[in-house]
C-alpha cells in the first residue's frame, strides 16, 4: 500500500514523500521524494484512479474526490 505523505526540511520547505506503508525511513530518495506539488499530485492521482489501496496524509477529501473524477 502506498502512502501519500510529506516531510519538512530544516529550513521549513515541504517535500512530498510517496512510500510503502512499511517504510519509516527513505529507501530511494531519487524516486520517492517530490519537490513540486503538481508532479506529486499526478503520481498520486494515477494510484487513486488505478483502484490500488493507499493511505493519505497530504490531500483533502475534496482533492481525493477530484482525483477520482478526473479520469
Z-matrix of the N, CA and C atoms (Angstrom, degrees):
N
C 1 1.442
C 2 1.528 1 108.40
N 3 1.325 2 115.45 1 131.56
C 4 1.457 3 120.80 2 178.02
C 5 1.527 4 110.41 3 -84.08
N 6 1.323 5 114.97 4 149.52
C 7 1.457 6 121.79 5 178.09
C 8 1.522 7 108.37 6 -120.28
N 9 1.334 8 115.73 7 127.57
C 10 1.466 9 122.53 8 174.60
C 11 1.525 10 106.07 9 -90.96
N 12 1.317 11 116.70 10 112.96
C 13 1.456 12 121.09 11 -170.04
C 14 1.523 13 109.43 12 -141.16
N 15 1.302 14 116.80 13 175.08
C 16 1.466 15 121.30 14 173.41
C 17 1.523 16 108.99 15 -149.17
N 18 1.305 17 114.17 16 157.19
C 19 1.457 18 121.49 17 175.79
C 20 1.520 19 107.54 18 -133.96
N 21 1.312 20 116.36 19 160.10
C 22 1.461 21 121.17 20 179.98
C 23 1.519 22 109.81 21 -112.98
N 24 1.326 23 114.87 22 140.32
C 25 1.454 24 120.49 23 176.41
C 26 1.524 25 108.77 24 -79.37
N 27 1.309 26 116.06 25 168.25
C 28 1.459 27 121.12 26 -179.48
C 29 1.529 28 112.20 27 -60.64
N 30 1.340 29 116.38 28 -27.49
C 31 1.458 30 119.66 29 179.83
C 32 1.532 31 112.99 30 -95.86
N 33 1.347 32 117.46 31 13.93
C 34 1.453 33 121.62 32 170.12
C 35 1.516 34 116.89 33 91.87
N 36 1.313 35 119.47 34 6.25
C 37 1.453 36 121.27 35 178.24
C 38 1.524 37 110.04 36 -84.73
N 39 1.331 38 115.58 37 140.59
C 40 1.457 39 120.80 38 177.65
C 41 1.520 40 109.72 39 -90.16
N 42 1.311 41 116.01 40 130.96
C 43 1.463 42 122.43 41 176.29
C 44 1.523 43 106.10 42 -120.66
N 45 1.325 44 115.18 43 133.99
C 46 1.456 45 120.65 44 -177.55
C 47 1.517 46 109.97 45 -86.07
N 48 1.340 47 115.49 46 139.92
C 49 1.466 48 121.87 47 -173.39
C 50 1.517 49 109.28 48 -129.23
N 51 1.320 50 116.34 49 117.70
C 52 1.456 51 123.07 50 175.89
C 53 1.517 52 107.40 51 -105.81
N 54 1.330 53 116.40 52 116.99
C 55 1.462 54 119.15 53 -174.83
C 56 1.524 55 111.41 54 -146.58
N 57 1.314 56 115.42 55 168.78
C 58 1.461 57 121.73 56 174.84
C 59 1.530 58 108.78 57 -74.85
N 60 1.312 59 117.21 58 150.43
C 61 1.469 60 120.07 59 -176.21
C 62 1.520 61 112.69 60 -64.91
N 63 1.320 62 117.97 61 -17.13
C 64 1.467 63 120.90 62 179.26
C 65 1.529 64 112.69 63 -87.77
N 66 1.332 65 117.27 64 -11.30
C 67 1.466 66 121.08 65 -178.20
C 68 1.520 67 111.49 66 -81.59
N 69 1.319 68 115.74 67 128.31
C 70 1.470 69 120.44 68 175.60
C 71 1.529 70 111.05 69 -114.08
N 72 1.319 71 116.45 70 -8.91
C 73 1.463 72 122.24 71 175.11
C 74 1.514 73 108.21 72 -132.63
N 75 1.316 74 116.28 73 160.80
C 76 1.465 75 120.67 74 178.98
C 77 1.517 76 110.57 75 -63.41
N 78 1.317 77 115.82 76 126.44
C 79 1.453 78 121.13 77 178.49
C 80 1.526 79 110.98 78 -97.21
N 81 1.328 80 116.57 79 -40.16
C 82 1.457 81 122.27 80 -176.10
C 83 1.529 82 108.95 81 -143.97
N 84 1.327 83 118.70 82 78.75
C 85 1.463 84 121.38 83 -173.86
C 86 1.527 85 114.63 84 -54.74
N 87 1.317 86 117.83 85 -34.31
C 88 1.468 87 119.98 86 -177.70
C 89 1.526 88 111.61 87 -65.44
N 90 1.326 89 118.07 88 -30.83
C 91 1.455 90 121.13 89 -177.39
C 92 1.520 91 113.88 90 -106.66
N 93 1.317 92 117.67 91 -16.21
C 94 1.463 93 120.80 92 -174.84
C 95 1.524 94 114.11 93 -98.47
N 96 1.329 95 118.01 94 -16.72
C 97 1.463 96 121.44 95 -176.12
C 98 1.523 97 111.23 96 -107.73
N 99 1.330 98 115.10 97 142.12
C 100 1.464 99 122.07 98 179.89
C 101 1.521 100 108.47 99 -132.54
N 102 1.325 101 116.14 100 128.69
C 103 1.463 102 120.25 101 176.47
C 104 1.519 103 111.41 102 -89.29
N 105 1.317 104 116.93 103 -29.60
C 106 1.465 105 121.47 104 -176.70
C 107 1.519 106 110.19 105 -96.69
N 108 1.331 107 115.59 106 123.40
C 109 1.457 108 119.29 107 -175.37
C 110 1.521 109 112.85 108 -63.71
N 111 1.339 110 118.70 109 -34.18
C 112 1.459 111 118.97 110 -178.73
C 113 1.525 112 112.09 111 -70.18
N 114 1.340 113 118.48 112 -31.98
C 115 1.466 114 120.45 113 175.70
C 116 1.533 115 110.27 114 -67.08
N 117 1.316 116 115.60 115 -43.50
C 118 1.465 117 120.93 116 178.27
C 119 1.523 118 110.16 117 -62.42
N 120 1.328 119 116.81 118 -43.39
C 121 1.461 120 122.35 119 179.25
C 122 1.526 121 110.22 120 -57.84
N 123 1.328 122 117.30 121 -46.46
C 124 1.465 123 121.30 122 -177.91
C 125 1.530 124 111.96 123 -62.73
N 126 1.326 125 116.81 124 -42.79
C 127 1.468 126 120.58 125 179.17
C 128 1.529 127 109.76 126 -64.73
N 129 1.310 128 116.72 127 -44.41
C 130 1.462 129 120.78 128 179.64
C 131 1.528 130 110.91 129 -66.77
N 132 1.318 131 117.35 130 -36.71
C 133 1.454 132 121.09 131 178.09
C 134 1.533 133 110.86 132 -60.57
N 135 1.312 134 117.07 133 -40.46
C 136 1.469 135 120.76 134 177.33
C 137 1.528 136 110.80 135 -61.00
N 138 1.322 137 116.28 136 -40.05
C 139 1.467 138 120.60 137 179.08
C 140 1.523 139 110.17 138 -66.06
N 141 1.324 140 116.77 139 -45.15
C 142 1.464 141 121.25 140 179.74
C 143 1.527 142 110.08 141 -61.32
N 144 1.315 143 117.20 142 -47.25
C 145 1.459 144 120.77 143 -177.25
C 146 1.529 145 112.74 144 -69.30
N 147 1.320 146 117.31 145 -22.88
C 148 1.467 147 119.99 146 178.92
C 149 1.527 148 112.09 147 -74.15
N 150 1.325 149 115.83 148 -17.30
C 151 1.460 150 120.07 149 -178.43
C 152 1.519 151 113.51 150 87.52
N 153 1.317 152 116.82 151 4.06
C 154 1.467 153 121.08 152 178.92
C 155 1.529 154 110.31 153 -68.38
N 156 1.315 155 116.31 154 154.06
C 157 1.460 156 121.22 155 176.02
C 158 1.519 157 109.86 156 -71.45
N 159 1.328 158 115.65 157 142.66
C 160 1.460 159 120.85 158 177.61
C 161 1.518 160 109.08 159 -150.88
N 162 1.313 161 114.85 160 161.76
C 163 1.458 162 123.24 161 174.82
C 164 1.518 163 106.21 162 -122.57
N 165 1.320 164 117.57 163 133.92
C 166 1.453 165 121.71 164 -171.94
C 167 1.524 166 111.97 165 -117.84
N 168 1.330 167 116.00 166 126.66
C 169 1.467 168 122.08 167 173.63
C 170 1.522 169 111.99 168 -124.03
N 171 1.332 170 117.36 169 7.90
C 172 1.461 171 120.64 170 -172.61
C 173 1.524 172 112.67 171 -118.40
N 174 1.309 173 117.32 172 -47.31
C 175 1.462 174 121.83 173 -169.09
C 176 1.524 175 112.39 174 -93.50
N 177 1.334 176 114.65 175 149.62
C 178 1.461 177 120.26 176 175.59
C 179 1.529 178 109.46 177 -75.81
N 180 1.322 179 116.72 178 165.51
C 181 1.458 180 121.02 179 176.96
C 182 1.524 181 110.95 180 -58.80
N 183 1.329 182 116.92 181 -38.54
C 184 1.467 183 121.22 182 179.24
C 185 1.529 184 110.89 183 -64.03
N 186 1.326 185 116.97 184 -42.35
C 187 1.462 186 119.90 185 178.74
C 188 1.530 187 111.16 186 -63.05
N 189 1.327 188 117.31 187 -41.22
C 190 1.464 189 120.48 188 177.56
C 191 1.524 190 110.71 189 -63.96
N 192 1.325 191 117.12 190 -40.49
C 193 1.469 192 120.93 191 177.07
C 194 1.522 193 109.82 192 -61.79
N 195 1.323 194 117.36 193 -43.94
C 196 1.468 195 121.43 194 178.50
C 197 1.528 196 111.07 195 -62.01
N 198 1.339 197 116.72 196 -38.49
C 199 1.457 198 120.22 197 178.07
C 200 1.525 199 111.08 198 -61.07
N 201 1.307 200 115.93 199 -41.18
C 202 1.470 201 120.80 200 -179.68
C 203 1.514 202 111.34 201 -66.80
N 204 1.328 203 117.03 202 -37.17
C 205 1.462 204 122.22 203 -173.86
C 206 1.518 205 114.16 204 -85.32
N 207 1.332 206 118.87 205 -9.58
C 208 1.467 207 121.71 206 -176.42
C 209 1.519 208 113.55 207 -88.35
N 210 1.302 209 117.78 208 26.42
C 211 1.464 210 121.31 209 -178.87
C 212 1.511 211 110.89 210 -68.32
